């Protein structure tokens, strides 16, 4: 059995006085793809954003409970959020490249973290990240063009390249394909499959087919509670909970 | 007389409205069909046909009556041979006598005759004014009532009229602007007929005093505006040195660091700064800042004058802080949250995110804000009138007296002067230059801001 990478225990989240998550506990293994599924507003994105403390940006959001990443507690005043986030990359729903060149987009992370000493080294990281994200061949001749000039799917892969350029261990993906067409989606899904070999991936998705295709573990959220978690095969063929059954068969959600 | 005519018009539109309403109801009842629009629209239709012709008559009377009467009186005036008349004075005299018969004592018979002529003309004008208003209102209502058939789409017509009214209102502002520009241009041309445009734009001597009477020993005036432009530029630079960093950093604090609560308090407070009358800034600059600047200058061995570019510029800088901070704050706020998340998600801290992502993304908008602030600064008058001095020094030393375009316009127009000499006309030339510069700054700034908005929307 592989190691626990992320261990959540009794995570509660409040937006002001409204409780969004109710005692979520979860065990996420290393180098696996875990899919979070559930109807809109069920709290799956909220949970995802707890893992890299992105909820800090929302003033009224309060998180309690425990999340351990590599056995380090991260829901704490003392957590070094910057180093946490450099260890956990994030890909967002809408592709959000910086209004800079393709090269600078990928070079951003390594530069601010001081990962490189020379220009050559930086170039190497940028190229290898773009290769890992499966984008290099498409953009190698125009690395100086703005990242925003790429197509939606390319932009999303650029964002993935940007995330892996700082060599994270975990990648969080918040509905990474919801703004993309089927072809771009297929490319990203293939990419996720490759990335799994080196990274622990958690993906929020609305598409059950996508969850079934890319993930090994699936967690079903409903109204802020974690209803069921298990092997993706099992969840989609023989779920324990009737709510899960109803959701995956399309009876609600 | 015009007050009672307004009452008359009010009565007219009220009764036309009532009339229109009842008339359409009656007509539709007679034909046994429902009218195409609600009765109120027919009433409004009649009202508009009653009101607008009346207003046209009203305003044309208000504008032309006095002029026409005066022309008639003057052209019929029996001039005494040999006497020299000033037309303006003569008219004033006639009007005085007409308005107040006790002034007639000791006036010549011609004047008294003219005065009674004037009074009788006024009476005729008044009577015909009221009659024509009443007639035109009746005609309008009559024309409109022809149309009050149930199958007439009153609502469509009303909407068309409303559109015309709106177009008229917005064109008032545009035509006023055009009028101002033309008056600036024509008066400036008169100035440039007497002073060469090259002297004005490139010569460095500003000495706008010319002999008004013969025999006056004033030197020949010279109109080189370079020192004035330089002074304006100097004050603007000082102001921007104060306002740019303070305003931008304030905006960054408000947009990125301040909590909602602080923001809610600080932003309106800053905007109060923009609401302080500039003359108040002016005497603040003169009474508090200028002596401080002088003392400071002396302490570092520079002989500062009691009013200086530095004092005026610093206070002006404070004045334009809210322009920069408020606009930049909006711009920074409209940088999409997703970019912040992207940067923070990679593990950048707040300062890095702001420096490397937010500010570059917001830069065009911030530049636009700066340009608008600059154009505000060079158009500002009261602070520099009070605190910068009026001496046209060509200097780069901010501790010295300088003068600006706006100050020189004030100086040129102060006092009882006719617009027939280069000294007063120079105000228009300076105004034209100011107008052109600020116009260009505003156009560029708005273009930049617009392009910036398009990028993120």
Interface residues (C-beta under 8 A of the other chain):
Chain A: X52 X54 X57 X59 X82 X83 X84 X85 X86 X87 X89 X90 X92 X94 X96 X97 X98 X99 X100 X108 X109 X112 X113 X159 X162 X163 X166
Chain B: X259 X260 X336 X337 X338 X339 X340 X341 X342 X343 X344 X345 X346 X347 X348 X349 X352 X356 X357 X360 X361 X455
